[in-house]
Amino acid sequence: MSKTTRTAAAAMKFHAFVFILLFVCTYLSLAQGPYGKCCISYVNDIKKKRNIVSYTMQEPDGDCDITAVLFKMKKKSKPVCANPEDDWVQREMKRLDPTMLH
């Protein structure tokens, strides 16, 4: 086998390895679920609380790791994530839902 043939064969093996590695990484990342829709941290406060329109709860499950309150804000497409144990969050939840028992 000539040097050129060995170099070409090695290059093909390398490309095949990279392709398989990319395929496996893509598969594993897709199998983990839609983390783009989960809160992964909390804000400390919201300055303009009057802009809070509503809220939903995020519970830890197969997709999301933490419990969070997702506040929907006026003129913002992404919700703001807050810690449900914070006092200010509890107050805002009560304001938005007076029937809440917390």
C-alpha positions in Angstrom: 0.0 0.0 0.0 1.4 3.4 -1.0 1.8 6.3 1.4 -0.9 8.2 -0.4 -3.4 5.3 -0.1 -2.6 5.0 3.7 -3.1 8.7 4.2 -6.4 8.7 2.3 -7.6 5.6 4.3 -6.6 7.3 7.6 -8.4 10.5 6.6 -11.6 8.5 5.8 -11.4 6.7 9.1 -11.0 10.1 10.9 -14.0 11.6 9.0 -16.1 8.5 9.8 -15.2 8.8 13.5 -16.1 12.5 13.6 -19.4 11.9 11.8 -20.3 9.1 14.3 -19.2 11.3 17.2 -21.4 14.2 16.0 -24.3 11.9 15.5 -24.1 10.4 19.0 -23.7 13.9 20.6 -26.7 15.2 18.6 -28.8 12.1 19.6 -27.9 12.5 23.3 -28.7 16.2 23.4 -32.1 15.7 21.7 -32.9 12.8 24.1 -32.6 15.1 27.1 -35.7 17.1 26.5 -36.6 20.7 25.9 -34.4 22.5 28.4 -34.9 25.8 26.5 -38.4 26.0 28.2 -37.2 25.4 31.7 -36.0 27.8 34.4 -32.5 27.0 35.5 -32.0 30.0 37.8 -34.0 32.7 39.6 -34.1 36.5 39.5 -33.6 38.2 42.8 -36.4 40.7 42.2 -38.5 42.4 39.5 -38.4 46.2 39.6 -41.6 46.8 37.8 -43.9 44.4 39.4 -46.9 46.2 37.9 -45.8 44.7 34.5 -46.4 41.1 35.8 -49.5 39.8 34.0 -49.8 36.2 35.2 -47.8 33.3 36.4 -47.4 29.6 36.0 -45.6 27.0 38.1 -42.7 24.8 37.0 -42.3 21.6 38.9 -39.2 19.5 38.7 -39.8 16.6 36.4 -38.1 14.7 33.6 -37.4 18.0 31.7 -36.9 20.7 34.3 -34.7 20.5 37.4 -36.1 23.1 39.8 -39.4 24.4 41.1 -40.0 27.9 39.8 -42.6 30.5 39.3 -42.7 31.8 35.7 -44.0 35.3 35.7 -45.4 36.5 32.3 -44.5 40.1 31.8 -46.1 42.8 29.6 -44.1 43.2 26.3 -41.8 40.3 27.1 -42.0 37.0 25.2 -39.9 35.1 27.7 -41.1 34.5 31.3 -39.1 35.7 34.3 -38.2 32.8 36.6 -38.5 33.3 40.4 -38.1 31.3 43.5 -41.5 30.3 44.9 -40.1 30.4 48.4 -39.2 34.1 48.2 -41.5 36.5 50.1 -41.9 38.9 47.2 -42.8 36.0 44.9 -45.5 34.8 47.3 -46.9 38.4 47.5 -47.1 38.7 43.7 -48.7 35.3 43.4 -51.4 36.3 46.0 -51.9 39.6 44.2 -52.4 37.8 40.9 -54.5 35.0 42.4 -56.4 36.2 45.5 -57.8 32.7 46.0 -54.3 31.2 46.6 -54.0 29.7 50.0 -50.2 30.3 50.5 
